[in-house]
Amino acid sequence: MSGKQIKFISIFIIALFALTFPVAALADSHTVSEGTEATETSDSTEATSSQDPVVTEVDVDVEGTPLDSLTVSYWPEYDQPSVLVMYRGTVDASVQTPTTLRIAIPRGSDVRLASTSAVDPNDQFQYDVAWNSKQLVDGDDKTILTYELIHPTFQFEIYMQPVSGKSKRNFDFKLPLISKVKNLSVDIKKPVRAENFKATPAAARTTQDGQFEDHLYSFTDVAPGQQYAFKVTYDRADSKPSIDKQTGVVDTSGGSSQTALIIIGVVVGIGLLVAFGVWRMNSAPTTSASRAKPVKSKSGVKPKSGGKGKSGGKGKSGGKGKSESAKKFCPECGEQVKVGSKFCPECGEDL
């Protein structure tokens, strides 16, 4: 392979990698771990036009367990293509544990209870007693959940409202309450890759924690028999959850990282094939008519040394005519080379 060919291929490969490495870096930058997210500083913003949610009444046949605090978190498309709702609270100081927790959750055929637990003083979840003792009783406008609580703090999770294949998302969240709650908090989390996100009513405060945006609401001294309503709309091109439930990795690319890597592999493969084709084309024998191989003279025929030409002129007496054997040609490409050359300057063939 000649020096020109080596130089051409080297420049081509360098340019190819110069183009593909930024794409790979961009694809990798779209995937971050949830563990890292938790250590990032959250930015808080106060809403300029917050409103109170719509509050309606619900029937209270038997009042629920009084609560000192309750936080209800709505996380659409978090780890499944549906809405994860987490309830975490602490019973009122007047309630002695162990006790039976009695609390209302939304009613619907799409509501699925995922876990129930008590939370010990070390923030460890105790599932066995809570899950084995759980009961669900449907009412007209709510479902009553009860289970045995061995510590004052509890947490349970439900999934509801599976996501359809449409890009326009529209969720209505209803929070029925049959308990007296001193401090009620609501958190609506914006999914990653969501656009035109809107929570109604507008949140009193929003926080930015890594790739997530939280819309926060706070209420005090909530009486039993009330139901709070929230509405969420946004656009999202895919139904892939914000995180992988097994690995806890937040993915903001919606699968584009894998696509980018595939594209990079295809581009590199095509580039190598092109470079190889160029090298083969430049090293192939030339068949141009201007470089045809000379016809060898018949054996035994010598050029005339003193004969007359057609014009009657005499050749140089005693001179030696130039025979074809005085010339040298490359046996590979047919190029004329100097006598004594060891290789062809055109194709590099050894002579």
N, C-alpha and C positions, 0 to 999 in steps of 0.2 A: 504494500500500500504506500502511495507516494506521500510526500510531506503535505501537499495541498489537501489531500483527502483526510489525513489525520487532523489537520487544522480545522477543516470544515466540520467534521464530526464533533470535535471538542467544543467548538463555538456553539453548535446546535444543542448539545447536551447541557451546557452551562446555561444557555438561554431558557431551555425547557424547565430546568429546576428553579431558575429565578422566578418563573411564572407560577409554578405549582406550589412552592413552599409557602408563599403568603396565603394561598387558599387553604392549605392544611392548617396553618396557624389560626386563621379565622374560624375554621370549623371547630378546632379544639377549644377556642375561646368561648364557644356557645354552650359548653357543658361544664357545670360547676357542681360541687358536692354540697349536699344540704348541711353537712357538718361545718363547712366553711361559712355557709350563709349565717349560721347561728352566731358567729363571732363578729359579724360586721355590725357597725354602728347604724342604728335605725334613725332616720330623719322623720321628724314629726311635723305635720302641717295642720293648723287649725282651719276648719272650714269657714268660709265667709257667709254662707247662707244655709246653715243646717236647719232642718225642719223636724218636727215631731212625727213619728210614724203613726199610721192609722191604727187606732186601738178599738177593738170590738169586745163584746162580752162572750164568755164561755160558761157553760153550766158547771157548777161545782156541787156535786152530790156529797162528796166527802172531801174536806180540805186536805191539801197535800202537806208534806213535811215542811215546816217553816225553815227558811234558809237565810243564813247570814250573807252569803254571796253566791252568785251564779253567773258563769260566763258561757255563752252559747256562741260557738264558732261555726260559720257557714263557709266551707272551702270547696267551691265548685271545681270539678275536674282536677283534684289534687293528686290522688294516687289511684283513682279509678275513673272511668268515664261516667261519673254521676256526682252528686253532691255529698260530701262528707260533712256531717253535723256532729260536733263534739259538745257535750255538756260536762262542765266541771264546776263543782260548788262545794260549799261547806255548810253543814246544818247549823241552825241557830244554837247559841250556847245553852239554851234551855233544854235542848234535846240530849238525852243521855244515850251513848252507844254501848253495846250494839242496839240497833233499832231497825225498823223497816222503812226504807226510803220509799216515798210515794210521790210521783212526779208525772206531769203530763208531757206527751210528745205529739207531734203531728200525726194525724190519722190518714192512711192511704194505702192502696194496694202496692204502691212502689216503695213503701217505707220498710227498711230491713234493719233490725237490730244486729249490730256487729259485735259489741262487747259491753260488759258491765264489770265494774270493779270498785273496790275501796282503795284509798290511797293512804299508806301508813306515814308516820312522821318523817321517814327517810325518803319520801316521794317514790316509794316502790308500790307497784300495782298488785293488789290482792284480788285475783279473779275467781277462784274456785267457789267460795261461798256465795258470792254475788251472782255468778252465772247459774249455778245450780238452783238458786232460790228465785230466779226471775219469773215474773208473770206479766202478761200483757192482756189488757181488757179494753176492747174497743167501745167507745161511746159514739154519740151522734157527731160530735165535732172535734174529737181528740181521742188519743189512746192513753190509758193509764198504765205506767210502768211501775212495778214494785219489785224490790229485792232487799235481801238482808245486808245491812251496812255495819261493818265491824269497826270502822274508823269514821271520824266526823267528816272527812273529805271523800268525795266520790268523783268518779268520771265514767261516762259511758258514751258510746258512739253509735250513730245510725248512718245508713246510706239511703238516699232517696233521689227521685227525679233523674233517671238515666238520661244521658245526652243523646239526642237524635243525630242523624247524619247531616243536618242543616248547619250552615256556618253561623247563622244568627241564633244567639242564645237568649232565652227568656225564662227567668225563674221567679216564682213567687214563694217567699218564705213566710210561714205563719208560725208564731211562737205562742202557743197556749200556756197559760200559767194558772195553776190551781193552788199555788203556795204563796205565802207572803214572803217577799224577797227584799231584804234591806238594800242590797247593792247588786244591780243587774247590769251586765256588760254584754254587748253583741259585737262580734268581729266578723266582717265579710271580707274574704280574701280574694283578690283579683288573680286569676290564673296567669301563668306565664304564657306568652304569645297571644294574649287577649288584646283586642283593640276596641276603641270606642266604649270603654267600660263605664257604666253608670249605675250607681246605687241610689234607690229612692226609698225613703227620703235621703237627702245628702247627709253624709256622716259629719259628726261634730269634729272629728279629728281623723287624719290619715297618717300612716307611717310607712316608710319605705325600708324594707329589710332585705337587702340583696336583690333578688329578682322578683320578690313579692311586694305587693302593695296591699295594706290592710286598712279597711274603712271601719272606724270604731265608734260605738255608741255607748252612752252611759245613762242609767236611770236609777233613781233611789226610791225607797219605800213603795214598792210595787204591791198593790193589793191583789189578793187571789180573785180569779174570775175574769182576768183580762187576757186579750190576745193581741200581740203586736204583729204588724204586717210590714214586710220589706219586699222590694222588687229589684231585680238585678237584670240588666241587659248588657250584652257585649257581642262582638264578632270574633270568631276563631275559625281558622281555616282547617284545622284538624281536630280529631277527638283523642289524641294521645295525651295521657295524664301529665301533669306538671312534673311529677317525680316518678321514679321507678320504685315501686313499693318494696322490693327486695333489697335494693342497694341504697335507696335514699338519695339518688343522684338527681339534681334538678337539670332538666333539659330544656333550653330555650330555643333549640333549633327545629324542633318538630320533625326530626329525622334527617335534616339537611346535612348533618355532620357525616353520616354514613354515605349519603349521596355524593358529597364532595370528595370523600376518599375514593369512591368508585370512579368518579370522573378523573381524578388525578391518576389512578392506575391506568385507565384507558388512554389518557393523553401521553403518559410515559411510554406505554406499549406502542402506540402509533408512532411516537417520535423515534423509538429505536428501530422500528421497521423501516421508516423513511430513511434514517441514516444508513442502515444496511443496504437499502436499495440504491442509494446514491453511490455508495462505495462500490457496489457490484457494477453499476453502470459505467463508472469511470475506469474500472479496471478491466472491462471486457475488451476483446480484440476489435480493432477498427476495420471496417469493411468499405471505407470510402474509395471511390473509383480513382481518386488522385493518388492513392497510396497502394495501387495494385502491385503485386509481386512481379519482378522482372522475369522475362522469358529467357531461359538459359540457351546459349548457342549450341548448335549441334556439334558433337564431338568430331574432331579431325578437320574442321573448317577453320582456317586461319585468315585473318584479315590480310588483304593485299598490302604489300609493302611498297610497290613501285608502279602499280597499274594506273591506268588513266581512269579518271572519273568520267561521268557522262558529259561534262563540259569540255573534255579533251585535255584538261589540266593534268599535270603530273603530280603525283604525291611526292612528299619529301623522301629523297633517296636515302636509304639507310635508316629512316625514322621508324619508330615503333608506334603502331596504331593503338588507340585506347580500347581495350576489350572490355566486355561486360564483366569479366572475372575480376576486374580491378575495383568493382563496386561491391559494397556489402549491405545486405538488407536483414532486418529483424525477421526471424522465422515465425514470430508470434503475431505481430501487427503489420508487417510489411514496410515499416518505415526505413528509409535509407539511413545508415549509420556510418560513421567514420571507420576506416580500416583500423583495426587494433583496439576498438572499443570493447569493453568487457560486459556492458549491459546497454540495453536500449534506453535512450533518454526519454522516449515517449511513454512506454508501458512498463519499463523496469525489468524486462525479461533478461535473464543471464544469457550471454552470447558465447 
